[in-house]
């Protein structure tokens, strides 16, 4: 999936971005109860998620998918624990083979990545969803201000009687700079 075009370059300009996610304090009573089977570690992660700006874009209809994501996080952790203990197993001919659970873990990883993308849980996925992070928005504002100021300065420099066009002056750019310094 490619990144969204900037709003001014889109053919359908009515498509809105989510914009900058403000840091709104979430009422702890409004946080959904985590799935009962989650371990303490993933319950804490659930609470951290609901305290983050990402929680603001999650609708109640999306709660089952979010619960599935956290269940898969825990399942993957259990798989890792098991695979550390049993990286190899015995094959049908009695030979040592890589544990088949590695393939299953790869499948779980793919599903986790898809769900993380749908919830915008990493910067690129968030940008594809139209989420503008506070720092990125501030940087864009600063860049736009610098471009605007440079354009204004350039327009004013041509009206400035001290302005010397380096192409109009014979010689090098250094000679043009010296002419400016002499004035």
Secondary structure as UniProt FT lines:
FT   HELIX           7..9
FT   TURN            13..14
FT   STRAND          19..20
FT   HELIX           28..30
FT   TURN            36..37
FT   HELIX           40..51
FT   HELIX           53..57
FT   HELIX           60..62
FT   HELIX           63..85
FT   STRAND          88..90
FT   TURN            92..93
FT   STRAND          96..98
FT   HELIX           101..119
FT   HELIX           123..128
FT   TURN            129..130
FT   STRAND          131..132
FT   HELIX           134..159
FT   TURN            161..162
FT   TURN            166..168
FT   HELIX           173..182
//
